Amino acid sequence: MKKNMGSIDRILRVIVAIVFAVLYFTGTVTGTWGIVLLVVGVVFLLTSLVSTCPLYLPFGIKTHKSKD
């Protein structure tokens, strides 16, 4: 897959994932909403690690500056 996420996008996703994890593990958000936040945080973390967001593909969004 081609990269479609820039560094700022990736950093923001990691920060949001950390915030979601802290909210869940401190018990601030519990139940279904807590699990949803945790899953979204994991997805954000994984997509930032591979620099590709599958939801960007159908819309043609790219925050990565390519050399093409």
Protein Blocks (a to p, Z undefined) as FASTA:
>chain_A
ZZfbdfklmmmmmmmmmmmmmmmmnomagcjllmmmmmmmmmmmmmmmnopafklmmnop
afbdcfZZ
